[in-house]
Amino acid sequence: MNNNTFVHKYIRSLIDKDDICVDMTAGNGNDTLFLSGLSKKVYAFDICEEAIARTEEKIKGCDNVILINDSHANVDIYVHEKVRLFIFNLGYLPNSDSIITTSADSTLAAFKKANELLKENGYIVITFYLKQKGGLDEYYLLSDYINKNRFQITETYRQDKLFSPVTLIIRKISQAH
Ligand SMILES: C[S@@+](CC[C@H](N)C(=O)[O-])C[C@H]1O[C@@H](n2cnc3c(N)ncnc32)[C@H](O)[C@@H]1O
């Protein structure tokens, strides 16, 4: 099972039709479309125009998606309600000439803002591509932050190959604990 299949399988049990979700890297729109079918509303970000166009095409007919052509590091400008689940599928747009890729610093900035908007016991699902340029840096920086703050990693998924992608399912620990 690849990471995307794992993520979709897992997410089904985490959200329902009352929930707000945010796709922090819309890309080809696969995750956005998937979340749209399960939740009340989806905000979907991508800094790359081509990705927004592809996602727009993919979600035709869905009336609960708000597409935003901006960096996910600006999520707080656009989202003003509590969120049940954020998904980050890092890296670059597949099958494209685009050289835009996620980077450790902006991913960390976006992650911190996502945490502010996250409901208690909400989830952040994040997939790192260790073989891609900057992928290891992103993985180390974010893992360090996650381990030092109020999160619980409820699941880690990776295929048993060197430098295969890593998915973390992260739950925000409630203040009461
Ligand atoms: C692996 S793709 C995402 C795949 C997507 N989730 C799907 O289901 O098809 C990663 C995407 O992150 C986008 N990206 C890179 N930096 C970004 C940023 N700062 N803010 C938002 N999106 C960014 C890229 O343009 C690319 O489309």
The ligand as an SDF file (V2000), in Angstrom:
LIG
                    3D

 27 29  0  0  0  0  0  0  0  0999 V2000
    2.9410   16.2320   -3.6880 C   0  0  0  0  0  0  0  0  0  0  0  0
    2.0670   17.6190   -4.2640 S   0  0  0  0  0  0  0  0  0  0  0  0
    0.5010   17.4590   -3.4440 C   0  0  0  0  0  0  0  0  0  0  0  0
   -0.3690   16.3360   -3.9540 C   0  0  0  0  0  0  0  0  0  0  0  0
   -1.8370   16.5370   -3.6410 C   0  0  0  0  0  0  0  0  0  0  0  0
   -2.1420   16.5330   -2.2440 N   0  0  0  0  0  0  0  0  0  0  0  0
   -2.7610   15.5770   -4.4000 C   0  0  0  0  0  0  0  0  0  0  0  0
   -3.6180   14.9570   -3.7970 O   0  0  0  0  0  0  0  0  0  0  0  0
   -2.5990   15.4800   -5.6270 O   0  0  0  0  0  0  0  0  0  0  0  0
    2.7900   18.9750   -3.3690 C   0  0  0  0  0  0  0  0  0  0  0  0
    2.2150   20.3420   -3.7320 C   0  0  0  0  0  0  0  0  0  0  0  0
    2.6920   21.2930   -2.7630 O   0  0  0  0  0  0  0  0  0  0  0  0
    2.6850   22.5470   -3.4090 C   0  0  0  0  0  0  0  0  0  0  0  0
    3.4170   23.5520   -2.6160 N   0  0  0  0  0  0  0  0  0  0  0  0
    4.7510   23.7650   -2.5530 C   0  0  0  0  0  0  0  0  0  0  0  0
    5.0240   24.7740   -1.6920 N   0  0  0  0  0  0  0  0  0  0  0  0
    3.8280   25.2130   -1.2170 C   0  0  0  0  0  0  0  0  0  0  0  0
    3.4330   26.2310   -0.2960 C   0  0  0  0  0  0  0  0  0  0  0  0
    4.3520   27.0070    0.3210 N   0  0  0  0  0  0  0  0  0  0  0  0
    2.1270   26.4030   -0.0460 N   0  0  0  0  0  0  0  0  0  0  0  0
    1.1870   25.6200   -0.6460 C   0  0  0  0  0  0  0  0  0  0  0  0
    1.4940   24.6370   -1.5310 N   0  0  0  0  0  0  0  0  0  0  0  0
    2.7950   24.4360   -1.8040 C   0  0  0  0  0  0  0  0  0  0  0  0
    3.2910   22.2220   -4.7640 C   0  0  0  0  0  0  0  0  0  0  0  0
    3.0000   23.2350   -5.6990 O   0  0  0  0  0  0  0  0  0  0  0  0
    2.6290   20.8760   -5.0950 C   0  0  0  0  0  0  0  0  0  0  0  0
    1.5150   21.0510   -5.9060 O   0  0  0  0  0  0  0  0  0  0  0  0
  1  2  1  0
  2  3  1  0
  2 10  1  0
  3  4  1  0
  4  5  1  0
  5  6  1  0
  5  7  1  0
  7  8  2  0
  7  9  1  0
 10 11  1  0
 11 12  1  0
 11 26  1  0
 12 13  1  0
 13 14  1  0
 13 24  1  0
 14 15  1  0
 14 23  1  0
 15 16  2  0
 16 17  1  0
 17 18  1  0
 17 23  2  0
 18 19  1  0
 18 20  2  0
 20 21  1  0
 21 22  2  0
 22 23  1  0
 24 25  1  0
 24 26  1  0
 26 27  1  0
M  CHG  2   2   1   9  -1
M  END
$$$$
